[in-house]
Amino acid sequence: MHKLMNSFQIRTRLLLINALILIGVALMTMVSLYSLRASMMEERSAKIVSVIDSATSVVNHFHQLQQEGKLTEAQAKEQALGVLRAVKYEGSNYVFIYDTDGMKLAPMPAPEMAGKSFKDLKDSTGKYFIQEMLDDAQSKGFGFVAYQFPKAGQTEELPKLSYISYFTDWKWMLGTGVYIDDVNHKFYASARTNVGMGIAMLIVISFITVMISRGILGQLGGEPNYAVEVVTQVAQGNLTMRANLHPTDKTSLLAQLQRMIEELRQLLLLVRNASESIDSAATEIAQGNLDLSGRTESQSASLEETASSMNQLTSTVRQNSESARQASDLAHTASKVAIHGGSVVRNVVVTMESIKNSSSKIVDIISVIDSIAFQTNILALNAAVEAARAGEQGRGFAVVASEVRALAHRSAAAAKEIKELIQQSVENIQSGATLVDDAGKAMDEIVNSVKSVTEIMTEIAQASKEQTQGIEQVNSAIAEMEGVTQQNAALVEEAAAAAQSMRDQSRSLVESVNTFRLE
């Protein structure tokens, strides 16, 4: 029933309510009219019953006189008829008396009907009402009979109700009747009044219903069922729903709801587009962070290799410095020997042999120095390459590597020169046996050469010291670069995690927005 009512339009519902009200009013009116008619009929019935009761009392009185012997039966009947024939009430109403043969005793019948039975008397409907009265009187002793009968002096039959009672001792049927056409007139008049009031009420209620319906529909903008359908579509995420509104409707509930739906749809479109843009940007950021993380890891590995190479270079330079110090000591010794050579010319052969041995050692040392310089040059070249890979952060390191390479070139040149001098000394020593006469001059040359060697070895020692300082600076720079690289790697990982989180959130937002139908 509830679903059936919800399927009706609001105007139909109001009309149904009005119809139910009118039906109720009609039923109440019918009951009221029926009660009115029943009350009027009961009043008339009670009145004629009272008249017959009085008439019966009169008959009983004269019958009592008969039984007491004061009157004969004929006298008693005649006196009773005389009294009852004279009875009139409410104008022309009277008491009638018939015997069981249908003979009319009161009032006096017309002369042409005297001595005739009235059993065959019938009304316009074909009803033998006298016969029916006699039957009821003899069978039940009393009763009501409705029939059609004209008023005195008229020919038109009108509805009449009679009450009859049977007096057994004299076999009389006493009765009286009243016309009930006035009851019908009053009933129909009341019915017309009530129908008129019902029609007026119907018009008023219909007008009120139409006004209420228009007001409700005007505020809603449509039928409640349609409004529920629109709201249900929106609740299910369908924002493409457009309500069927009157072109001039701007203030109804559905109009405001349509406006809200449109604004919400535009807002969600913006949110969806923004979410997709965020998702795309987050994807690019995440990819960029992955690439940057890979490059950072590669750079960190390169720096570790560079640091390892620099450690080897530091060890080599320290060894080079120690060799240069030893060579310097040997050069000083050779200088002392050369200075005192003039005084020990006679021992020149022995001294030459000693110098030969020392020169051989110097050649070996110079070879070591030359090898160290070559390795230093290679390491410096590698350091320059790694600095170039490091980009802006490796610029300072590249400068230091360049200085180290220059020092390596100088060391190699000096070592080469020393080697050539030592080789020349060895050749001179080998030919010393044959050049003893020129020993003095040779000793001078040796002294000068030893001085040159001493100076060169001093320069080598200084260069080795500078190389050590430069390499230490390179090591510091590499350590600092490695620390920065580790920090960058940590930041890249944090940025990657943040980008992934933002990407997940943007996708979740896009999925949430996609639950709505926007297009």
C-alpha positions in Angstrom: 0.0 0.0 0.0 2.8 2.3 0.9 4.6 1.6 -2.4 1.3 2.1 -4.3 0.8 5.5 -2.7 4.4 6.5 -3.5 3.8 5.6 -7.1 1.1 8.3 -7.4 1.8 12.0 -8.1 1.3 14.4 -5.2 -1.8 15.9 -6.9 -3.3 12.4 -7.2 -2.5 11.7 -3.6 -4.2 14.9 -2.5 -7.2 14.2 -4.7 -7.4 10.7 -3.2 -7.3 12.2 0.3 -10.0 14.6 -0.7 -12.0 11.8 -2.2 -11.7 9.8 1.0 -12.8 12.8 3.0 -15.8 13.4 0.7 -16.7 9.7 0.9 -16.5 9.8 4.6 -18.7 13.0 4.7 -21.1 11.3 2.2 -21.3 8.2 4.4 -21.9 10.4 7.5 -24.5 12.3 5.6 -26.3 9.2 4.5 -26.2 7.8 8.0 -27.5 11.1 9.3 -30.3 11.2 6.7 -31.1 7.6 7.5 -31.2 8.4 11.2 -33.4 11.4 10.5 -35.8 9.4 8.5 -35.8 6.6 11.0 -36.4 9.0 13.8 -39.3 10.7 12.0 -40.8 7.3 11.1 -40.4 6.1 14.7 -42.1 9.3 15.9 -45.0 8.7 13.5 -45.2 5.1 14.4 -45.2 5.8 18.1 -48.0 8.3 17.6 -50.3 6.0 15.7 -49.6 3.2 18.1 -50.6 5.5 20.9 -53.9 6.3 19.1 -54.7 2.7 18.6 -53.8 1.9 22.2 -56.3 4.6 23.2 -58.9 3.2 20.8 -58.4 -0.3 22.1 -58.9 1.1 25.6 -62.3 2.5 24.5 -63.3 -0.8 23.0 -62.1 -2.6 26.2 -64.2 -0.2 28.2 -67.4 -1.0 26.4 -66.6 -4.7 26.3 -66.2 -4.6 30.1 -69.7 -3.0 30.3 -71.0 -5.8 28.2 -69.4 -8.4 30.5 -70.9 -6.7 33.5 -74.3 -6.9 31.9 -74.9 -3.2 31.8 -74.9 -3.3 28.0 -75.8 -5.8 25.4 -73.1 -6.8 22.8 -74.9 -4.8 20.2 -75.3 -1.8 22.5 -71.6 -2.0 23.5 -70.4 -2.2 19.9 -72.7 0.6 18.8 -71.6 2.9 21.6 -67.9 2.0 21.0 -68.3 2.7 17.2 -70.0 6.0 18.0 -67.0 7.1 20.2 -64.4 5.9 17.7 -66.1 7.4 14.7 -65.9 10.8 16.3 -62.2 10.5 17.0 -60.1 13.0 14.9 -56.5 14.0 15.4 -54.0 16.2 13.6 -56.7 17.5 11.4 -58.2 14.8 9.3 -56.6 11.7 10.7 -59.1 9.1 12.1 -59.5 5.6 13.4 -60.8 2.9 11.1 -62.4 -0.4 12.0 -62.9 -3.5 9.9 -64.4 -6.9 10.7 -62.8 -10.1 9.6 -65.0 -10.1 6.4 -63.5 -6.8 5.3 -66.7 -4.9 6.1 -65.8 -1.3 7.1 -67.4 -0.3 10.4 -65.7 3.0 11.0 -65.8 5.6 9.7 -69.0 5.1 7.9 -68.5 3.9 4.4 -69.9 5.7 1.4 -73.4 4.6 0.6 -72.4 2.7 -2.5 -69.9 0.7 -0.4 -72.3 -0.2 2.4 -72.5 -3.9 3.0 -69.5 -4.6 0.7 -66.1 -6.1 1.6 -63.0 -4.0 1.2 -60.6 -7.0 1.0 -60.2 -6.4 -2.8 -59.2 -2.8 -2.3 -55.7 -2.2 -3.7 -53.4 0.8 -4.3 -51.7 1.9 -7.4 -48.8 -0.5 -6.8 -51.3 -3.5 -6.8 -51.1 -4.1 -3.1 -54.2 -5.4 -1.3 -53.5 -3.5 1.8 -56.9 -4.2 3.6 -56.4 -7.9 3.1 -52.8 -7.6 4.3 -54.0 -5.7 7.4 -56.5 -8.4 8.2 -53.9 -11.1 7.7 -51.4 -9.4 10.1 -54.2 -8.7 12.7 -55.5 -12.3 12.7 -52.0 -13.9 12.6 -50.0 -11.6 14.8 -52.6 -9.4 16.6 -50.9 -6.2 15.4 -48.7 -4.8 12.7 -47.6 -2.0 10.5 -48.7 -1.8 6.8 -47.3 0.8 4.3 -49.3 1.5 1.2 -50.5 4.2 -1.2 -53.7 6.1 -0.5 -55.2 9.5 -1.6 -56.0 12.2 0.9 -59.7 13.2 1.4 -60.9 15.1 -1.6 -57.9 14.1 -3.7 -57.2 11.5 -6.3 -53.4 11.4 -6.1 -52.2 8.5 -4.0 -49.6 9.3 -1.4 -47.5 7.1 0.8 -49.3 6.2 4.1 -48.3 4.1 7.1 -51.0 2.4 9.2 -50.9 0.5 12.5 -53.5 -2.2 13.2 -54.5 -4.1 16.3 -57.0 -7.0 16.6 -59.7 -7.2 19.2 -60.4 -10.9 19.4 -63.7 -10.9 21.4 -65.5 -8.8 18.8 -63.3 -9.8 15.8 -62.5 -6.2 15.1 -59.4 -4.8 13.4 -58.7 -1.4 14.8 -56.3 0.8 12.8 -55.2 4.3 12.0 -52.7 5.7 9.6 -50.7 8.8 8.8 -49.3 10.1 5.5 -45.5 10.0 5.4 -45.1 12.2 2.3 -44.0 15.0 4.5 -41.3 12.7 6.0 -40.1 12.1 2.5 -40.2 15.8 1.7 -38.2 16.6 4.8 -35.8 13.7 4.0 -35.2 14.9 0.4 -34.9 18.5 1.5 -32.2 17.5 4.1 -30.6 15.3 1.4 -30.5 18.2 -1.1 -29.1 20.5 1.6 -26.4 18.0 2.5 -25.6 17.3 -1.1 -25.3 21.0 -1.8 -23.0 21.4 1.2 -21.0 18.4 0.0 -20.7 19.9 -3.5 -19.6 23.2 -2.0 -17.2 21.4 0.3 -15.9 19.4 -2.8 -15.3 22.7 -4.7 -13.6 24.3 -1.7 -11.5 21.3 -0.9 -10.6 20.8 -4.6 -9.6 24.5 -4.8 -7.5 24.1 -1.7 -6.0 20.9 -3.0 -5.0 22.5 -6.3 -3.5 25.5 -4.4 -1.6 23.2 -2.0 -0.5 21.0 -4.9 0.8 24.0 -6.9 2.5 25.3 -3.8 4.2 22.1 -3.0 5.2 21.4 -6.6 6.4 25.0 -7.0 8.7 24.6 -3.9 9.9 21.2 -5.0 10.1 21.9 -8.7 8.5 18.6 -9.6 6.9 15.5 -8.1 8.4 14.2 -4.9 9.1 10.8 -6.6 11.0 12.6 -9.3 13.0 14.6 -6.7 13.8 11.3 -4.9 14.9 9.8 -8.2 17.2 12.8 -8.8 18.7 12.6 -5.3 19.1 8.9 -5.6 21.1 9.3 -8.9 23.3 11.9 -7.2 23.8 9.6 -4.2 24.9 6.9 -6.6 27.6 9.2 -8.0 25.8 10.2 -11.2 26.5 13.9 -11.6 25.4 14.0 -15.2 21.8 14.0 -14.1 19.8 17.0 -15.2 16.4 17.7 -13.7 13.5 18.5 -15.9 12.7 22.0 -14.7 10.5 24.8 -16.0 12.6 27.4 -17.9 11.7 30.1 -15.4 12.3 27.9 -12.3 15.2 29.4 -10.4 14.2 29.0 -6.7 12.7 25.5 -6.3 14.3 22.7 -4.4 15.1 20.8 -7.7 16.5 24.0 -9.2 18.8 24.6 -6.3 19.7 20.9 -6.3 20.5 21.1 -10.0 22.7 24.1 -9.3 24.5 22.2 -6.5 25.0 19.2 -8.8 26.5 21.3 -11.5 28.9 23.1 -9.1 29.9 19.8 -7.5 30.5 18.3 -11.0 32.7 21.3 -12.0 34.6 21.0 -8.7 35.2 17.3 -9.0 36.3 17.8 -12.6 38.9 20.3 -11.4 39.9 17.9 -8.6 40.2 15.0 -11.1 42.3 17.1 -13.5 44.5 18.3 -10.7 44.9 14.8 -9.4 45.8 13.5 -12.8 48.4 16.3 -13.2 49.8 15.6 -9.7 50.0 11.9 -10.6 51.8 12.6 -13.8 54.2 15.1 -12.1 54.8 12.6 -9.3 55.5 9.9 -11.8 58.1 12.1 -13.5 59.6 13.1 -10.2 59.8 9.5 -9.1 61.5 8.5 -12.5 63.8 11.5 -12.2 64.7 10.4 -8.6 65.4 6.9 -9.8 67.7 8.2 -12.5 69.4 10.6 -10.0 69.7 7.8 -7.5 71.5 5.7 -10.1 73.8 8.5 -11.1 74.5 9.3 -7.4 75.3 5.7 -6.7 77.6 5.6 -9.8 79.3 8.8 -8.7 79.7 7.4 -5.2 81.4 4.3 -6.6 83.7 6.5 -8.8 84.6 8.5 -5.8 85.4 5.4 -3.8 87.7 4.2 -6.7 89.3 7.7 -6.9 89.8 7.6 -3.1 91.5 4.2 -3.4 93.7 5.5 -6.3 94.6 8.6 -4.3 95.6 6.4 -1.3 97.9 4.5 -3.7 99.2 7.7 -5.1 99.9 9.0 -1.6 101.9 5.9 -0.7 103.8 6.3 -4.0 104.6 9.9 -3.4 105.7 9.2 0.2 108.1 6.5 -1.2 109.3 9.0 -3.8 110.0 11.6 -1.1 112.0 9.0 0.9 114.0 8.0 -2.2 114.7 11.7 -2.9 115.9 12.2 0.6 118.2 9.2 0.3 119.4 10.5 -3.1 120.1 13.9 -1.5 122.1 12.2 1.3 124.1 10.3 -1.3 124.7 13.5 -3.3 126.1 15.2 -0.3 128.3 12.3 0.4 129.5 12.3 -3.3 130.2 16.0 -3.0 132.4 15.5 0.1 134.2 12.7 -1.7 134.8 14.9 -4.8 136.1 17.8 -2.7 138.6 15.6 -1.0 139.4 13.8 -4.2 142.3 16.1 -5.1 144.1 15.0 -2.0 143.5 11.4 -2.5 144.3 11.1 -6.2 146.6 8.4 -5.4 143.7 6.4 -4.2 141.6 7.5 -7.2 141.3 4.0 -8.6 139.9 2.7 -5.4 137.7 5.8 -5.1 136.6 5.5 -8.7 135.5 2.0 -8.0 133.6 3.2 -5.0 132.1 6.0 -7.1 131.2 3.5 -9.8 129.3 1.4 -7.3 127.6 4.4 -5.8 126.7 5.7 -9.3 125.1 2.3 -10.1 123.0 2.6 -7.1 122.1 6.2 -8.0 121.0 4.9 -11.4 118.8 2.4 -9.8 117.3 5.0 -7.5 116.9 7.4 -10.4 115.0 4.6 -12.3 112.8 4.2 -9.3 112.2 8.0 -9.2 111.5 8.0 -13.0 109.0 5.1 -12.5 107.4 7.0 -9.6 107.1 10.1 -11.7 105.5 8.1 -14.5 103.0 6.5 -12.1 102.3 9.9 -10.6 101.6 11.3 -14.0 99.2 8.4 -14.8 97.5 8.8 -11.4 97.2 12.5 -11.9 95.7 11.9 -15.4 93.1 9.5 -13.9 92.3 12.0 -11.2 91.7 14.6 -13.8 89.4 12.3 -15.7 87.4 11.5 -12.5 87.3 15.2 -11.7 85.9 15.9 -15.1 83.2 13.3 -14.4 82.4 14.9 -11.1 81.5 18.1 -12.9 81.3 21.3 -10.9 82.2 19.6 -7.6 85.4 18.2 -9.1 86.7 21.5 -10.5 89.0 22.1 -7.5 90.1 18.5 -7.6 91.0 18.9 -11.3 93.2 21.9 -10.6 95.1 19.9 -7.9 95.4 16.9 -10.3 96.9 19.3 -12.9 99.5 20.6 -10.4 100.4 17.0 -9.4 100.8 16.1 -13.1 103.1 19.1 -13.7 105.2 18.1 -10.7 105.4 14.5 -12.0 106.6 15.9 -15.4 109.3 17.9 -13.6 110.3 14.9 -11.5 110.6 12.7 -14.6 112.7 15.4 -16.3 114.9 15.8 -13.3 115.3 12.0 -13.0 116.1 11.7 -16.6 118.8 14.4 -16.3 120.2 12.8 -13.2 120.3 9.4 -15.0 122.1 10.9 -17.9 124.7 12.6 -15.6 125.2 9.4 -13.6 125.6 7.4 -16.8 128.2 10.0 -17.9 129.9 9.6 -14.5 130.0 5.9 -14.9 131.5 6.2 -18.3 134.1 8.6 -17.0 134.9 6.3 -14.1 135.3 3.4 -16.5 137.7 5.4 -18.5 139.3 6.8 -15.3 142.1 4.4 -15.4 143.3 5.8 -18.7 142.5 9.4 -17.7 144.3 9.6 -14.4 146.3 12.4 -15.8 143.2 14.3 -16.2 142.0 13.3 -12.8 142.1 16.8 -11.4 139.9 18.2 -14.2 137.7 15.2 -13.9 137.4 15.7 -10.2 136.3 19.3 -10.8 133.7 18.1 -13.2 132.6 15.5 -10.7 132.3 18.1 -8.0 130.3 20.4 -10.2 128.1 17.4 -11.3 127.6 16.4 -7.7 126.5 19.9 -6.8 124.1 19.9 -9.7 122.8 16.5 -8.5 122.4 17.9 -5.0 120.4 20.9 -6.3 118.3 18.6 -8.4 117.7 16.2 -5.5 116.8 19.2 -3.4 114.3 20.2 -6.0 113.0 16.7 -6.2 112.6 16.6 -2.4 110.7 19.9 -2.5 108.5 18.7 -5.3 107.8 15.5 -3.5 106.8 17.6 -0.4 104.5 19.7 -2.5 103.1 16.6 -4.2 102.3 15.2 -0.7 100.5 18.3 0.3 98.5 18.4 -3.0 97.5 14.8 -2.7 96.4 15.4 0.9 94.2 18.3 -0.3 92.9 16.0 -3.1 92.1 13.4 -0.4 90.2 15.9 1.7 88.3 17.1 -1.4 87.4 13.5 -2.3 86.3 12.8 1.3 84.2 15.9 1.3 82.7 15.0 -2.1 81.9 11.5 -0.9 80.1 12.9 2.2 78.1 15.3 0.0 77.3 12.4 -2.4 76.1 10.3 0.6 73.9 13.2 1.7 72.6 13.6 -1.8 71.8 9.9 -2.0 69.9 10.1 1.3 68.0 13.2 0.0 67.3 11.4 -3.2 65.8 8.4 -1.4 63.7 10.7 0.8 62.5 12.6 -2.3 61.7 9.3 -4.0 59.7 8.1 -1.0 57.8 11.4 -0.9 57.2 11.3 -4.6 55.9 7.8 -4.4 53.6 8.7 -1.5 52.3 11.7 -3.4 51.7 9.5 -6.4 49.8 6.9 -4.3 47.7 9.7 -2.7 47.0 11.3 -6.1 45.9 8.0 -7.6 43.7 7.3 -4.6 42.2 10.7 -5.0 41.6 10.0 -8.8 40.0 6.7 -7.9 37.7 8.4 -5.4 36.7 11.1 -7.9 36.2 8.4 -10.6 33.4 6.9 -8.5 31.3 9.9 -9.7 29.9 10.1 -13.3 31.0 13.5 -14.4 30.7 13.2 -18.2 
